[in-house]
């Protein structure tokens, strides 16, 4: 029996999470597993009811579970609250910190059926398979923040960016181990020409590289990386980088896969893993059943792989997604001429059906 905390959150979160649960239920039925789902509030939805975006009961439920499935949080309704009460700063960041989720894995894989869905040329993206490993509990997002008044009547805002050797080593080791399971090429991304924290990052990676002679190590500045991802994405196997650079580069990398609605993520490192799509709550399409649930469904597959060590089951979900796309089914974000349009629920049903009957 596996206990899963379910946190739909805000916006499209409430539409995409049930579709991932359908996929997990189809897996449970085929393989004789028992998944127990316990739902709790998070983000703006929690603030509206409890006055806080991360109620203690939600955190406790996560701690008591074997894994967490999250939709997305945030939206314009809560944008002007004080930082601590805003969904992202008040819920997502402390949840990551409390669960010690220092490693965020975001695979950017182009499914063959989506070759034409990307805005990039087919010959550039064909065969793209990149794993971005983002440090998730340090750096600028967790550094001290402050505001002060200036003499000219304006204000000065400060965010501190710091990394320790320990924090860098633990994520980089993780990335080396992941690279060893793949094509054995690790690109460490930093801004060592300008930032002191990046200089320490680069030195630490260079030291660790000696322990992994079987893995090819390269260093790249983040500005160059953002360009190389579009110019020649196939050069990358595993990318390891700090929190903010990873946040930005993975949104860019999502376009290699056709849509941000295709990009899953796993946040691991502590006792309980957190699985969520890489995108946000998409307020512009919320409540319309237009959202692509595949990133969330693929995040559920990552949960099976990384938290429950159910590799065959994870692969079956990924194969179902691949087959559904190969058969021409699309949500609006991926739609092109000649394909078959499905809404969120229909896409979830289609994947679950493929899981139930797939080999
Ligand atoms: P977003 O990812 O929510 O949306 C960006 C664009 O991508 C929008 O046009 C949206 O419609 C589209 N999109 C996103 N997911 C999609 C899906 N599954 N299917 C189809 N289209 C999809 O980013 P944003 O607009 O910058 O942020 C909206 C809110 O989400 C903000 O409050 C932001 O802070 C929050 N956010 C939350 C998370 C999270 O919960 N982990 C991550 C990023 C942003």
Boltz pocket constraint, residues with backbone or C-beta under 6 A from the ligand:
constraints:
  - pocket:
      binder: B
      contacts: [[A, 12], [A, 71], [A, 72], [A, 73], [A, 74], [A, 75], [A, 76], [A, 88], [A, 92], [A, 260], [A, 261], [A, 276], [A, 277], [A, 278], [A, 279], [A, 280], [A, 281], [A, 282], [A, 283], [A, 284], [A, 285], [A, 290], [A, 291], [A, 292], [A, 293], [A, 295], [A, 333]]
      max_distance: 6.0
